[in-house]
Structures are given as structure tokens and as C-alpha cells.
């Protein structure tokens, strides 16, 4: 009877260890990445320019929260937006070309906010196998002086050197 109890304890121990390794592993991704955690980037528009907080990781669902804290309407556009915004929520108005076909920008009135969601990969360096950091530029299509960027950063790998 005692052997059966010890066997069950050992089996539970191995099952918990296996489950822990599966959670940690996920093909080299961190636990946060493996759960498809949504990354956040906050872009605040003022009449002087953009303020950006946050970054994202390759292939992560990313929300860009845009606030217009200025006194004028502002726009935001990027090559990333034409490549695949999954959805838009909030007060932003999608602007299209004169024929109504291609995406041009999102316009946002003063005091309004919107959220854009997308996923984006990053190119892999063929010599190291590490995904490169990608800079995603954006700008205001109404005011030429307003330009910014956010980063897509690979967070997997050794931290601090070795």
C-alpha cells in the first residue's frame, strides 16, 4: 500500500515538472509571449509633435492607443497601417485616397482617442538567427513637422552577456 502512495507522489512530481517545462519552453518564447499577451504602445499627439511610450515584440498582438491632446485635428499614417491594421476602435476616422481605395491615414479630433491593433514580424539576421529590431515610422499627414517611430524588439535570448 505504501509503494502505491509513493508511486502516485512520484507520478504527480513528474507531471508537475513536465507541465512546468512545457510552460517555460514554448519553442524558446517567454511565458508572456506564449500566452499571446497584447503589447501596448501609447502615442500622444500634441500641436508640437508625437510622444511615444512602449514597444512591441515580433508577431505579438499590439495595440496602439492614440490620444490627441492638441488643439487641432491631427493625422497618423505609417506603411505599417496599410500592411495590416486588424481593427480600429474609438474616434479616429480612416481616410482613403481620392478614389476611396487605398488607406492614407487616420484623423483624430482634439480631445479624442482611438486604438489600432496589428501584428508584425521582424526580419531574421541570417548569420545569427536573431530577429532584428524593426523601426516603424509614422507621421501626421496634416502637419509635416510631426514625425515619430516605435520599435519592434526581439526580447528572447541571453540578457546581460555571458
ROFITOR-871838 format. One record per residue: residue in one letter; x, y, z of N, C-alpha, C in turn. Coordinates in pm, 1 decimal. Example, Ala and Ser with C-alpha at 12.3 -4.5 7.8 and 13.67 -1.06 7.14 Angstrom:
! ROFITOR-871838
{zaro "A" {1319.0 -569.0 780.0} {1230.0 -450.0 780.0} {1320.0 -330.0 780.0}}
{zaro "S" {1285.0 -225.0 708.0} {1367.0 -106.0 714.0} {1290.0 3.0 787.0}}
END
This chain:
! ROFITOR-871838
{zaro "X" {82.5 -117.8 0.0} {0.0 0.0 0.0} {87.3 124.6 0.0}}
{zaro "X" {195.9 121.2 76.8} {284.9 235.5 84.4} {352.3 260.2 -50.0}}
{zaro "X" {387.6 154.3 -123.1} {450.1 169.7 -254.6} {356.6 240.9 -352.4}}
{zaro "X" {229.1 209.0 -348.1} {130.7 274.0 -435.4} {123.2 423.4 -407.1}}
{zaro "X" {127.4 459.9 -280.3} {122.7 600.6 -241.9} {247.6 672.2 -290.5}}
{zaro "X" {364.8 611.4 -271.5} {490.3 672.6 -316.2} {493.3 684.2 -468.6}}
{zaro "X" {442.1 583.5 -537.1} {438.0 589.3 -683.6} {349.8 705.4 -730.1}}
{zaro "X" {233.8 723.6 -666.6} {145.8 834.2 -703.6} {212.6 968.9 -676.9}}
{zaro "X" {283.7 982.4 -565.0} {354.7 1107.6 -535.5} {460.5 1134.6 -640.8}}
{zaro "X" {534.1 1030.7 -678.9} {637.6 1044.8 -780.3} {576.9 1081.4 -914.9}}
{zaro "X" {464.9 1018.7 -948.2} {396.8 1048.6 -1073.3} {349.5 1194.2 -1076.0}}
{zaro "X" {291.7 1243.0 -966.1} {247.4 1383.0 -957.5} {367.9 1475.7 -971.3}}
{zaro "X" {479.2 1442.1 -907.0} {600.3 1523.5 -915.4} {647.3 1534.7 -1060.4}}
{zaro "X" {653.7 1423.0 -1132.3} {696.8 1425.6 -1272.0} {596.9 1500.1 -1361.2}}
{zaro "X" {468.7 1482.3 -1335.7} {367.5 1552.9 -1415.0} {379.0 1703.4 -1395.9}}
{zaro "X" {399.6 1748.0 -1272.3} {415.4 1891.2 -1246.3} {543.3 1943.5 -1311.5}}
{zaro "X" {650.5 1867.0 -1303.8} {775.6 1906.9 -1369.0} {759.2 1916.9 -1519.2}}
{zaro "X" {692.6 1821.0 -1580.2} {668.8 1821.9 -1724.0} {584.3 1943.1 -1762.3}}
{zaro "X" {479.3 1970.2 -1685.9} {393.8 2086.0 -1715.5} {472.2 2215.9 -1704.7}}
{zaro "X" {558.3 2225.7 -1605.0} {640.7 2345.2 -1588.3} {733.8 2363.2 -1707.0}}
{zaro "X" {797.8 2256.2 -1751.3} {887.3 2265.3 -1867.0} {811.2 2304.3 -1993.0}}
{zaro "X" {688.6 2255.2 -2008.6} {609.5 2290.7 -2125.6} {575.2 2439.4 -2124.6}}
{zaro "X" {540.1 2492.2 -2006.9} {506.2 2633.7 -1996.9} {628.8 2719.8 -2024.5}}
{zaro "X" {744.0 2683.0 -1972.9} {866.0 2760.5 -1991.3} {916.2 2749.2 -2134.3}}
{zaro "X" {900.0 2634.9 -2196.0} {956.9 2610.2 -2328.2} {894.5 2689.0 -2439.8}}
{zaro "X" {776.5 2655.5 -2481.1} {705.1 2719.6 -2590.8} {797.4 2763.8 -2702.5}}
{zaro "X" {880.8 2671.8 -2750.0} {969.9 2698.9 -2863.4} {1061.0 2817.2 -2839.3}}
{zaro "X" {1107.3 2836.1 -2718.8} {1201.0 2943.3 -2690.1} {1136.4 3076.0 -2657.9}}
{zaro "X" {1003.3 3087.5 -2667.2} {937.6 3213.3 -2634.1} {919.4 3223.1 -2484.6}}
{zaro "X" {912.5 3344.2 -2432.9} {887.6 3362.0 -2291.3} {741.7 3326.4 -2261.6}}
{zaro "X" {709.1 3309.4 -2134.0} {573.3 3276.9 -2095.3} {478.6 3388.5 -2138.2}}
{zaro "X" {522.0 3514.0 -2126.1} {437.4 3627.2 -2166.0} {408.7 3621.0 -2315.3}}
{zaro "X" {510.1 3593.6 -2397.2} {488.8 3585.2 -2540.5} {402.5 3465.5 -2576.4}}
{zaro "X" {418.4 3356.9 -2505.4} {347.6 3234.0 -2538.6} {198.2 3246.0 -2514.1}}
{zaro "X" {156.5 3335.2 -2426.4} {15.0 3350.0 -2397.9} {-51.4 3451.7 -2489.5}}
{zaro "X" {18.3 3496.6 -2594.0} {-34.2 3595.4 -2686.4} {-78.8 3721.6 -2614.1}}
{zaro "X" {-0.9 3762.1 -2516.9} {-24.5 3884.0 -2440.8} {-22.7 4003.7 -2534.7}}
{zaro "X" {-119.5 4091.2 -2520.6} {-125.9 4209.0 -2606.1} {-25.1 4312.9 -2557.1}}
{zaro "X" {60.4 4358.6 -2649.5} {157.5 4462.9 -2619.8} {89.0 4598.1 -2642.8}}
{zaro "X" {136.2 4702.3 -2572.5} {74.7 4833.7 -2584.8} {176.9 4940.0 -2618.8}}
{zaro "X" {140.4 5025.4 -2711.3} {216.2 5144.5 -2744.5} {119.2 5260.5 -2730.6}}
{zaro "X" {160.5 5365.1 -2660.1} {75.6 5482.2 -2642.4} {139.5 5598.4 -2717.0}}
{zaro "X" {63.9 5658.4 -2808.1} {110.7 5773.9 -2884.3} {20.9 5891.3 -2847.1}}
{zaro "X" {83.6 5995.7 -2795.1} {11.3 6117.1 -2760.9} {46.3 6224.3 -2862.5}}
{zaro "X" {-56.2 6278.9 -2927.7} {-37.6 6387.6 -3023.9} {-56.1 6520.3 -2950.5}}
{zaro "X" {35.2 6612.2 -2972.7} {16.5 6749.9 -2928.6} {38.3 6836.5 -3052.6}}
{zaro "X" {18.5 6965.1 -3039.6} {40.2 7052.2 -3154.5} {188.6 7064.1 -3189.6}}
{zaro "X" {277.4 7022.5 -3098.5} {421.1 7026.6 -3122.9} {475.8 6896.4 -3183.1}}
{zaro "X" {405.3 6786.3 -3166.1} {455.5 6659.6 -3219.5} {395.4 6540.3 -3147.4}}
{zaro "X" {466.1 6425.3 -3160.5} {422.4 6299.3 -3100.5} {508.1 6266.0 -2978.7}}
{zaro "X" {447.4 6202.8 -2879.3} {519.0 6143.0 -2767.3} {482.7 5995.0 -2769.0}}
{zaro "X" {584.7 5908.6 -2765.8} {562.8 5764.8 -2777.4} {611.7 5694.7 -2651.4}}
{zaro "X" {530.0 5604.6 -2598.5} {569.6 5520.2 -2485.8} {539.6 5376.4 -2523.6}}
{zaro "X" {637.3 5288.9 -2503.1} {616.6 5147.2 -2526.2} {688.1 5097.0 -2650.2}}
{zaro "X" {683.8 4966.3 -2666.6} {740.1 4895.1 -2782.0} {659.7 4766.5 -2796.7}}
{zaro "X" {691.5 4690.9 -2897.6} {624.7 4562.7 -2915.8} {727.7 4457.9 -2954.1}}
{zaro "X" {686.0 4333.3 -2955.7} {773.3 4222.9 -2994.4} {719.8 4159.7 -3122.6}}
{zaro "X" {805.8 4092.4 -3199.8} {761.2 4032.5 -3325.6} {643.9 3936.8 -3305.7}}
{zaro "X" {549.7 3944.2 -3396.4} {433.8 3855.4 -3402.7} {338.1 3867.9 -3284.6}}
{zaro "X" {354.7 3969.1 -3199.0} {263.0 3989.6 -3086.9} {145.8 4075.4 -3130.9}}
{zaro "X" {28.8 4046.4 -3076.3} {-83.6 4135.3 -3096.2} {-48.1 4265.4 -3025.6}}
{zaro "X" {-55.6 4376.2 -3098.9} {-13.6 4505.3 -3045.8} {-126.6 4605.4 -3059.8}}
{zaro "X" {-152.1 4678.9 -2952.0} {-248.5 4787.5 -2961.2} {-173.0 4919.0 -2953.7}}
{zaro "X" {-204.8 5007.4 -3048.2} {-150.8 5142.7 -3046.2} {-266.2 5231.5 -3001.8}}
{zaro "X" {-251.5 5289.5 -2884.6} {-352.5 5379.5 -2831.8} {-306.7 5520.8 -2865.9}}
{zaro "X" {-389.3 5593.7 -2940.8} {-354.3 5727.3 -2987.4} {-447.6 5828.3 -2921.6}}
{zaro "X" {-388.3 5929.9 -2855.7} {-464.1 6037.4 -2791.5} {-426.7 6169.1 -2858.2}}
{zaro "X" {-524.1 6249.7 -2895.5} {-496.5 6383.4 -2946.6} {-516.2 6482.3 -2832.3}}
{zaro "X" {-405.6 6526.9 -2772.4} {-408.9 6623.9 -2662.7} {-385.9 6765.6 -2714.8}}
{zaro "X" {-382.9 6781.5 -2847.2} {-361.3 6911.9 -2908.1} {-490.3 6990.2 -2921.1}}
{zaro "X" {-477.4 7108.8 -2981.7} {-593.5 7195.0 -3004.5} {-642.8 7186.4 -3148.2}}
{zaro "X" {-571.0 7110.4 -3231.9} {-603.3 7095.2 -3373.4} {-627.9 6949.1 -3407.5}}
{zaro "X" {-702.6 6920.9 -3514.8} {-709.0 6782.4 -3563.8} {-570.3 6739.0 -3611.4}}
{zaro "X" {-536.7 6613.9 -3587.2} {-408.7 6558.6 -3632.1} {-434.5 6425.8 -3701.8}}
{zaro "X" {-341.5 6386.1 -3785.0} {-349.2 6259.0 -3853.2} {-232.2 6170.6 -3814.4}}
{zaro "X" {-246.4 6042.1 -3839.2} {-135.8 5949.0 -3819.2} {-141.0 5847.4 -3931.9}}
{zaro "X" {-26.4 5825.6 -3993.9} {-16.7 5727.9 -4100.2} {119.1 5660.0 -4093.4}}
{zaro "X" {127.0 5541.3 -4148.7} {250.4 5462.5 -4148.9} {237.7 5353.2 -4253.6}}
{zaro "X" {350.3 5311.0 -4311.4} {343.8 5194.7 -4400.2} {286.3 5071.9 -4327.9}}
{zaro "X" {306.8 5062.9 -4197.1} {253.6 4951.6 -4118.5} {101.8 4947.1 -4124.7}}
{zaro "X" {36.9 5061.6 -4127.3} {-108.5 5064.6 -4125.8} {-166.8 5007.0 -4254.4}}
{zaro "X" {-103.8 5033.1 -4367.3} {-155.7 4978.0 -4492.7} {-123.0 4830.0 -4504.3}}
{zaro "X" {-25.8 4781.8 -4424.8} {13.0 4641.0 -4429.0} {-73.7 4553.4 -4339.2}}
{zaro "X" {-158.2 4614.1 -4255.3} {-242.4 4524.0 -4178.9} {-287.6 4566.8 -4042.4}}
{zaro "X" {-366.3 4672.2 -4030.4} {-434.9 4700.6 -3904.9} {-550.2 4601.4 -3896.3}}
{zaro "X" {-555.1 4527.4 -3788.1} {-659.4 4426.5 -3770.7} {-793.8 4493.1 -3743.2}}
{zaro "X" {-793.7 4591.3 -3653.1} {-916.8 4665.9 -3628.7} {-885.1 4801.0 -3567.1}}
{zaro "X" {-984.2 4888.8 -3572.0} {-975.8 5022.0 -3513.7} {-1095.5 5040.6 -3422.5}}
{zaro "X" {-1069.2 5094.8 -3305.0} {-1177.1 5127.9 -3212.0} {-1161.7 5273.8 -3172.9}}
{zaro "X" {-1269.9 5340.1 -3147.2} {-1262.7 5476.9 -3097.5} {-1301.1 5579.3 -3201.1}}
{zaro "X" {-1251.1 5702.7 -3180.7} {-1297.0 5818.9 -3253.6} {-1222.1 5848.7 -3382.9}}
{zaro "X" {-1118.7 5775.5 -3416.1} {-1041.3 5803.9 -3537.0} {-1122.2 5779.5 -3663.4}}
{zaro "X" {-1095.9 5861.8 -3764.5} {-1163.9 5848.7 -3893.1} {-1061.6 5802.1 -3995.9}}
{zaro "X" {-1089.3 5689.5 -4060.8} {-997.6 5638.0 -4162.2} {-1013.1 5719.5 -4289.4}}
{zaro "X" {-902.2 5770.8 -4340.2} {-900.9 5849.7 -4462.3} {-847.8 5762.1 -4575.4}}
{zaro "X" {-909.1 5773.5 -4693.2} {-866.5 5695.2 -4809.5} {-828.2 5789.4 -4922.7}}
{zaro "X" {-765.9 5733.7 -5025.4} {-726.9 5817.2 -5139.8} {-851.8 5870.1 -5211.3}}
{zaro "X" {-831.6 5954.7 -5309.5} {-943.5 6021.0 -5377.4} {-1038.2 5922.4 -5446.2}}
{zaro "X" {-990.7 5802.9 -5476.0} {-1075.3 5701.6 -5539.1} {-1140.4 5609.3 -5436.2}}
{zaro "X" {-1110.6 5634.9 -5305.6} {-1169.4 5554.6 -5199.7} {-1109.7 5416.8 -5185.4}}
{zaro "X" {-991.5 5395.4 -5240.2} {-933.5 5260.9 -5238.2} {-828.6 5244.5 -5129.7}}
{zaro "X" {-712.5 5300.9 -5148.1} {-601.4 5276.3 -5056.1} {-612.5 5353.4 -4925.8}}
{zaro "X" {-558.2 5297.3 -4819.7} {-554.6 5363.9 -4689.5} {-453.1 5477.7 -4695.7}}
{zaro "X" {-487.9 5593.1 -4641.3} {-394.2 5703.7 -4634.2} {-356.6 5735.5 -4489.7}}
{zaro "X" {-455.8 5752.3 -4401.8} {-427.1 5795.2 -4264.7} {-550.9 5776.5 -4177.4}}
{zaro "X" {-530.5 5796.6 -4047.1} {-640.2 5808.4 -3951.8} {-635.4 5950.4 -3898.0}}
{zaro "X" {-748.9 6020.7 -3897.2} {-756.7 6156.1 -3843.7} {-828.9 6152.2 -3710.6}}
{zaro "X" {-782.2 6238.4 -3619.9} {-834.8 6238.9 -3484.5} {-856.5 6383.4 -3440.4}}
{zaro "X" {-977.2 6414.5 -3396.9} {-1012.0 6548.7 -3349.6} {-949.3 6574.0 -3211.8}}
{zaro "X" {-933.5 6700.8 -3173.7} {-878.4 6733.2 -3041.0} {-960.2 6667.6 -2929.6}}
{zaro "X" {-889.2 6615.1 -2830.7} {-953.8 6552.7 -2715.9} {-1005.0 6412.3 -2739.9}}
{zaro "X" {-986.4 6357.6 -2858.0} {-1037.5 6224.3 -2891.4} {-925.6 6120.5 -2887.2}}
{zaro "X" {-965.5 5992.2 -2883.6} {-871.4 5880.3 -2877.3} {-918.1 5766.8 -2966.8}}
{zaro "X" {-823.7 5680.6 -3003.3} {-856.0 5559.6 -3078.8} {-751.3 5453.7 -3047.5}}
{zaro "X" {-784.2 5330.4 -3080.8} {-691.8 5218.6 -3065.2} {-684.2 5143.9 -3197.8}}
{zaro "X" {-561.7 5118.4 -3242.8} {-536.6 5038.5 -3362.5} {-468.0 4910.6 -3318.7}}
{zaro "X" {-510.7 4795.4 -3369.8} {-446.8 4667.8 -3335.4} {-386.9 4604.7 -3459.9}}
{zaro "X" {-267.6 4545.3 -3443.5} {-199.4 4481.4 -3555.0} {-98.2 4380.0 -3500.9}}
{zaro "X" {-44.9 4297.1 -3589.4} {70.5 4212.3 -3560.4} {172.9 4236.6 -3670.1}}
{zaro "X" {300.0 4224.6 -3636.3} {406.4 4249.4 -3733.4} {526.3 4164.1 -3695.8}}
{zaro "X" {584.7 4100.5 -3794.1} {706.6 4024.9 -3772.7} {828.7 4114.9 -3783.2}}
{zaro "X" {944.6 4057.5 -3766.7} {1071.6 4127.1 -3786.6} {1161.0 4036.2 -3867.4}}
{zaro "X" {1246.3 4094.4 -3953.1} {1337.7 4010.1 -4030.6} {1439.2 3940.7 -3940.1}}
{zaro "X" {1482.6 3822.4 -3980.9} {1581.3 3746.2 -3905.2} {1718.6 3763.3 -3968.9}}
{zaro "X" {1818.7 3792.5 -3885.7} {1955.9 3801.4 -3933.7} {2001.1 3660.1 -3969.9}}
{zaro "X" {2039.2 3638.4 -4094.3} {2072.8 3503.7 -4140.8} {2199.4 3449.1 -4076.0}}
{zaro "X" {2290.9 3535.2 -4032.2} {2414.6 3485.6 -3970.5} {2396.0 3446.7 -3825.0}}
{zaro "X" {2311.5 3519.6 -3751.3} {2295.1 3490.8 -3608.7} {2166.7 3416.6 -3576.5}}
{zaro "X" {2066.9 3424.8 -3667.1} {1937.8 3363.0 -3640.7} {1850.9 3444.0 -3546.5}}
{zaro "X" {1894.6 3564.8 -3512.0} {1821.0 3650.9 -3419.6} {1737.9 3750.1 -3500.6}}
{zaro "X" {1616.0 3771.5 -3456.5} {1531.6 3869.9 -3523.2} {1585.6 4009.8 -3495.8}}
{zaro "X" {1586.2 4090.1 -3599.8} {1638.3 4225.0 -3588.3} {1532.1 4318.8 -3530.8}}
{zaro "X" {1578.8 4425.8 -3465.6} {1487.7 4530.5 -3421.1} {1438.7 4605.1 -3543.9}}
{zaro "X" {1309.8 4629.4 -3550.7} {1249.9 4699.5 -3663.4} {1195.8 4833.8 -3615.8}}
{zaro "X" {1230.3 4939.5 -3685.8} {1177.5 5071.5 -3657.7} {1056.7 5095.2 -3747.6}}
{zaro "X" {944.8 5130.8 -3687.9} {823.2 5156.6 -3764.0} {796.7 5307.6 -3760.5}}
{zaro "X" {819.5 5375.5 -3872.9} {796.3 5520.0 -3875.9} {648.2 5552.0 -3890.0}}
{zaro "X" {609.1 5667.1 -3838.9} {474.7 5718.9 -3860.9} {483.4 5871.1 -3864.7}}
{zaro "X" {381.1 5934.6 -3918.9} {382.5 6079.8 -3929.3} {240.1 6130.7 -3939.3}}
{zaro "X" {225.4 6261.4 -3921.3} {97.0 6328.1 -3937.2} {86.0 6372.6 -4082.3}}
{zaro "X" {-17.4 6328.8 -4150.9} {-34.9 6367.4 -4290.5} {-87.1 6510.2 -4304.6}}
{zaro "X" {-124.6 6573.3 -4194.1} {-173.3 6711.3 -4196.1} {-59.2 6809.8 -4166.9}}
{zaro "X" {30.0 6773.2 -4073.8} {138.1 6861.9 -4029.6} {272.5 6793.1 -4054.2}}
{zaro "X" {347.9 6842.5 -4151.6} {471.6 6777.2 -4195.7} {578.7 6769.0 -4087.2}}
{zaro "X" {576.0 6857.4 -3987.5} {679.9 6856.7 -3883.6} {659.8 6744.2 -3781.6}}
{zaro "X" {545.9 6678.6 -3783.2} {516.5 6575.7 -3683.6} {555.4 6438.3 -3737.9}}
{zaro "X" {663.0 6382.9 -3680.0} {712.2 6250.6 -3718.9} {750.6 6174.2 -3592.9}}
{zaro "X" {739.3 6040.7 -3599.9} {778.1 5957.2 -3486.8} {806.4 5815.9 -3532.5}}
{zaro "X" {839.5 5730.4 -3436.9} {860.6 5588.4 -3465.7} {842.0 5508.5 -3338.2}}
{zaro "X" {808.4 5381.0 -3354.2} {811.2 5286.9 -3243.4} {891.8 5166.8 -3287.3}}
{zaro "X" {931.0 5083.0 -3192.4} {1021.0 4971.3 -3219.7} {951.9 4836.7 -3200.6}}
{zaro "X" {990.4 4742.2 -3286.9} {955.6 4602.1 -3268.8} {1086.2 4534.2 -3229.6}}
{zaro "X" {1094.0 4486.2 -3105.4} {1219.3 4439.2 -3046.9} {1208.1 4292.1 -3009.7}}
{zaro "X" {1306.7 4211.7 -3049.9} {1313.6 4071.3 -3008.7} {1361.1 4069.0 -2864.5}}
{zaro "X" {1286.7 4003.5 -2775.6} {1323.7 4000.4 -2634.7} {1371.8 3863.6 -2590.4}}
{zaro "X" {1383.1 3770.9 -2683.0} {1426.4 3636.3 -2648.6} {1577.9 3632.1 -2652.7}}
{zaro "X" {1638.5 3547.4 -2574.2} {1782.9 3530.0 -2579.0} {1847.1 3565.0 -2446.7}}
{zaro "X" {1977.9 3567.5 -2447.9} {2055.2 3590.3 -2326.9} {2055.0 3736.6 -2292.0}}
{zaro "X" {2032.3 3766.5 -2164.6} {2032.2 3904.0 -2116.4} {2160.7 3927.7 -2039.8}}
{zaro "X" {2231.5 4035.3 -2068.9} {2349.0 4072.1 -1992.0} {2478.8 4010.3 -2039.9}}
{zaro "X" {2477.7 3940.3 -2149.3} {2602.5 3881.3 -2199.6} {2642.1 3758.6 -2121.1}}
{zaro "X" {2754.6 3704.9 -2152.8} {2788.6 3582.1 -2084.2} {2929.9 3563.2 -2080.3}}
END
